[in-house]
Structures are given as structure tokens and as C-alpha cells.
Amino acid sequence: MEQRILPLVLASSWAFLIAVFAVPSIIRVAHLKNILDKPNLRTMHGESTPRLGGMAMFAGFMSALTIFTGLNNGVQQLLAGCIILFFIGLKDDMITISALKKFAVQVLATGIVMFMGDIRITSFQGIFGLWELELGASYAFTFFVIVGITNAINLIDGLDGLAGTIVLIASFTFGLCFFFYGGTAYSSYASVAFCLIGGVLGFLRYNFHKATIFMGDTGSLLCGFILSVLAIQFIEMRAVPATPSVALGVLFVPLFDTVRVMLIRAMSGKSPFAPDKNHVHHRLTAMGLGQVTTVLVLGSVNTLAILFVLGFGEWGNHYILLVLLVFSAILSALLEFNRLRSAQVVSKV
């Protein structure tokens, strides 16, 4: 056990130290070159702030991964995809690029891990009566999962420390599962998870309210992409009951938020991709919660979802999915009720 723990501790510590020492230099350069995220109607910050924190996370993660981890079982292809997403995210953080170009690069990175790394979901494990997937269906669904999770983390990154906290909770959960249940076949993914933990912790040192730096698209795309691959490998590992539903629970908050805002936009006749202030963190801060409290609340909700899906996995996929769906509906109803009540108070005033 100790021989397996030490490399993970070293890898995570290395990633943390690289990130935590890199951030101050990145902040200084960003201010000197005026590479700053300026406040607007959608943002929650009131001062121009650097958004290149993903550079430090990437430096810590990549260096730790290549030093302490064997690049096998698809990890090499994961790293290649991360490098591609890092550069497109960096370009977007510096000069802003179109959503279509970012999506095209996500398609490329996803293709690398699917076709070259053979990282894909091969079975629904009984959900809706479906088991093993045909090859084409497997690739199509895996593409949807990777792009969906990648962008879900990108969308939740709207509050100081929020995306980093959710990524930290999810990667820690996946890392422990790979460590205890993965054996040698998935040991490299335990290392991937702990390298990400170290990089995110180093960044979060400067990202909690009031943040002096944001992760930007560089960091959110990187974290989302890594988490999507961890989720797929966790599902394929099949080491705990109802792994597809458990993976949904591990990523509950970002997935809940993404589905919810897209449904609201579609029902309002807007594009599902049109930006607005309907995200769950916007609604909670509108209720009067501070930024730190909102992060703690959403982190706690995600943790409770994880404890539930891991503790009641024996119930099976369908029952767990039903509970998660009911819980999501209740949360959505509470948020909408508060929004309507606030609107009525404003109209009376």
C-alpha cells in the first residue's frame, strides 16, 4: 500500500508546487501586458483580473504526469489532447476566438483519445435495457460525453473558486476509486487524478474570493477534458455497482447546471448556447448568498451527491438515476420559485 501511495503523493505535491509558484509570475505578466478579464454585465467580479491561471495548472499537471506516471492505457493520448486544448484555450484567453473554432479543437482532442487511445464507453450497463454498444454508437456517445463534460466545467466557471472546487472534489473521488479498485490496469489514472488535484490546489490558493487570477478557458477546458476521460475510464472499470449513475453523481453540479440552463434557454425561445445569468451560482448569489458561501453550498451539494451514489450503488442504475432526477427537479423548482418571488418584490417596489 505504501509503495502505491508514495508516487501519488509525490506527483500531487510536484504539481501543487509548480502551480503555486507559477501563478504570481503569471499574474505579474498579465498585468504588465494588460491581458485581463474586464468586468461586464455577466461577470461577478468588479475589477480587471488575469485569466491565465490555466497555464499554471497545466504546467503542474503536465510536468508531474510525465515524471511520475507511465504513459500507458490511453494516458499518452490524453496528454496529447490536453496539449491541444491548452493552446486553443490560451489563445482564447488572450485574444478571444469563435465558439466554432474552440469546438473544432475539442473534436480533434476527443478524436485522439477515442480513436488512438481507445478510450470510449462500450456499454450502458443495463440503463434503458441497453448493454453492449455497437462500435459506431460507442464512438458517438463517447464523443457526446467528452464534449458535454468539458463544456459543463467551462460553464460552471463563473464564480471565484467554484470550478476549481468542483474539479477538486470530482478528481479526488475518481482518484480514490482508481486507487482502491483499479488495480494495475487503471493505476495510471489514479496518478492522472492526483496530478490534477495538485495543479488545481496550487491554483486555488489565488482563486478564492477575492480572486487575483481566473483559470480561464485554458484551465476550464483542460480540467473538463481530463474529468471526462476519468469518468469514462471509471465507467469502463466497472469496479463498483451502477458505475454510469455513480459517474453522473460525481459530476452532479456541473451537469445539473448545464442541463438546467440549456432547458431554460430553449423554453424561452433562445439558443441553448446563448450566455445569460441563469446559472445556479447566479441564482444563489441573487438570493443574497456571498461568493464563498455559494461555493461552499455547491461543493457540499456535489459531495452529498457523491456520498449518495457511492453508498447506494447497490440500488442499481435506474433507481439512482430516478433519485438524481427527482433531486434535480426539486432544486430547479426551488431556484425558479425564488427567482419569481424576487421578481414580484422588485415589481412592487
N, C-alpha and C positions, 0 to 999 in steps of 0.2 A: 504493500500500500504506500509506504513512504517513498519508494523508488518511483512510483507513478505520480505522487503529489508534487515532488520537488521540481520536475520540469515545468509543471503548470504554474507553480508559484514564481519560478524564475522568469518564465515567459510573460506572465501578467505584470510582474514588477518591472521588467525591462520596458514593456510597452508604456506603463504608467510614467516611468522616469523620463523616457524620451518625450512623451506628450507634455508632461507638466513643465519641463524645461524649455520646450519649443514654443509654447504659447506666448510668453512675454515678448519674445523676439518678433513673432508674427504680428502681435498687436502693435508693436512699435513701427514696423514696416508699413502696416496697413494705414496707420495714421499719417505717416510721412508721405505715402503715395496717394492718400485720400481714397483708399479702397474701402468704403464704408457703406453700411446699410442705413439709409436715411429714413427717418420716421415718415409714415403715411397713414391713410385712413384705416388700413387693415392691420398695421403692426401694433404691438403692445408696448414697444419701447419709446422713450421720449428723447433719446439722444442718438446721434450718429454713432454706429458701433461696427467694428470689423466683423466680417462674416466668413473668415478663413480658418475657423477652428478645425475644420475637417482635415486641413494639412497636418496638424499636429497628431490627430487621431490616426491618420493614415501612416505617418512616419513611425509612430509607436507600434501600430498593429503589424505593418509590413515587415519591419526590421525584426520584431520578436518572432513572427511566424517563420521567417526564413532561417533564423538562427536556431530556434528550439523545436521546430516541427518538421516531420518528414512530409514532403510534398507528394503524398500518395492518395489514392482513393478519391480523386477529384479535387484535392486541395490546390494542386498546381493550376488547374483551370479556374478555380475560384479566385485565386490570386491574380490571374490574368484578367478576369472580368473586373476585379476591384481596381486594377491599374487603369483600365479603360474608363470606368466610371469616375475615377478620381480626376482625370484630366478634363472630362466634359463638365464635371461639377465645378472644378476650379475655374474653367473658362466662364461658366455661367455666373459664378460669384464675383468675377472681376468685370465682365462687360455685358452680361445678360444675353442669353441666346433663346431661340424659339423653343416652345414645348415640343414641336415636331422633331427637332434635332436631338433633344435630350431623349425622346422616346426611341429614336433610331439607334442611339448608342446603347440604350437599355436592351433593345432587341439583339444587338451584337453581343453584348456581355452575356445575356441569357442563352443565346445560341452556343456560346463557347462552353458554358458549364453543362448544358443539356447534351449537345452532340459530341463534344470532345471529352467531357468529364463523365458522361453518362449519369448525370445527376437528374433524376426525374421521379415522379410519383407513378408507381406501377400498379397500384390497387387502391380502390375506395374502401377496402376492408369492410364490406357489407353495408355501407351507407347507401340508402335508397335501393338496397338489394344488389348493388354493384360490387364486384370483386376485382379480378384482374382486368386491366385496361388493355385495349388494343394499342399497338405502338403509336399510331397517329393520335389517338385520344390521349395517350400518356404524355406525349410531347405538347399537345395543345393545352392540356390542363396545367402542366408544369409551367409553361410559359405564362399562363394567366396568374398562377400563384406567385411566381417570382416578381413579375411586373407589379402585381397588386400589392404585395407586402412592401416592396421597395418604395412605391409611391405613398403607401399608408404611413410609413415612417417620415417621409418627406412632408406630408400634410400635417402631421401632429406636431411638427417643429414650429410652434408659434408662440412659445412662452419660455422664459428663462428656465433652463434646466429640465424641461418637460421631456423632450425627445430623448435626451441623454439618460434620464432616469428610467424611462420605459425600456430603452435598449439595454440598460444595465440589468434590470430585473429579468428580461427575457433571455438574454445571453447567459446569465448566471444559472437560470433554470435549465436551459438546454445543456450548458456545460456540465452541470451536476449529473444530468441524466446520461450523457455520453460517458462520463467518468465511471459511474456506478453500474451502468447496464450495457455499455457499448463494447466492452472487451477490446481486443487489439484491432478489430476491424474498423472501429469508429473512434479509436483513441486520438487520432489526429484532429477530429472535430471537437473534442474536449479542449484541445490546445487552441484551436481557432476561436472558440468561445471565450477562453480566458485571455487570449491576446486582445480580443475586442474589449473585454472588461477593463483591462489595464489602460488601453488607449482612451476609452470613454471616461474613466475615473480621472485621468490626468487632465482631460479637457473640462470636466465638470467643476474642477477646482476654480475655474474662472467663469463658469457659465451660469451659476445660480444667481438669483436676483440680488443686486443689480448686476447683470452680466456685463463683462468687459469684452466679450467676444461671443459670436454665434458660430454654430457648426456649419451653417450654410448648406448649399446643395452638395458641396464636396463631402461633407460629413453625413448628411441625411441619406443621400443615395448610397454611399458606402455602407452605412450601418444597415439600411433596409435590405440591400442586396445580400449581405452576409447573413442576416437573420433569416431571409427567405431560404437560403441554402441550408442553414442549420435546421430549419423547420422541416424541409423536405427529407433530409437525412435522418432526422428524428422519427418522422413518419415511417420511413423505409426500414428503420432499425426494428420497429415493432416489439420493443422490449417491455412496454407497459400496455395495459388494456386500453383500447379505444384511442390509439395514437393520433388519428386525424383530428378528433374532437379535442384532445389534450393540446395539440399544437394551436388550435384556434383559441383555446383558453389562455395559453401563454402569451399570445399576441392580442388579447381581447380588446384593450383600449384603442390602439390604433386602427384595428379592423372595424370595431364598432363605430368609431368616429367617421371613418371613410365611407362606410355604407350609409350611415345616417345622413351625412351632409349631401351625398350624391342623390339620395332619395328625396330629400327636401328640395334640392335644386330642380330635379326632374319634375316633381309635383307642382313646382311653382312656374313651370314652363321655361326654365333656364337650362343652360348647358350644365351637365353634371360636373364639368371641369372649370366652370366659372368661379373665380375667387369670391369669397364673402366672409362674413364674421359669424357663421353658424356653427363653427367647430365647438366641440364640447368644452374646450378651455375658454373660448369666448363667452359661452353661456354661463359658465361657473363664475368667471370674473364679473360678468354683468349682474350676478346675484349678490355681489359685494365681497366675494372671496378675494383675498390677496393672491399674488402670483405664487408665493411659496406655499400657501395653503392649498391652492388649486393643484399644484404639482404633487403635494403630499396626498391629497384626496384621490387623484387619478392613479398615482402609484399604488395606493392602498387597494383601490378597486381592482387593478390588474393583479396584484398579489393575491387577493381573495379569490379571483377567478382561477388563478393557477392552483391554489390550495384545493379548491373545489374539484377541478378536473383531475388532478393527481390523486386526490383522496377518494373520489367516487368513480374512478375509471372502470370499475367492475360493472357499473350500470350499463355500459355499452355506449356506442356512438350515438344512437338515436335519442336516448334519454338525456345524455349530456347536452347534445345539440338543442333539444327542446328546452332544457333549463336555461341555457345560454340565450336562446331566442326570447324566452319569456322575460329574463332579466334585462335584456337589451330593450325590449318593448316598454318595460316599466321605467327604465332610465330615460328613454326618449320621451315618454309621456310626462314625466316629472319636469324635464327640461323645457318641453313645449308649454306646459301649464305655467311655469314660472315666467316664460317669455310673454305669454298672453296677459298674465296678471300685471307684469311690469309695463306693458304697452297700455293697458287700461288706466293705470295710475298716471302715466305720462299724459294721456289724452285728457284726463280730468283736470290735471294741473293747467 
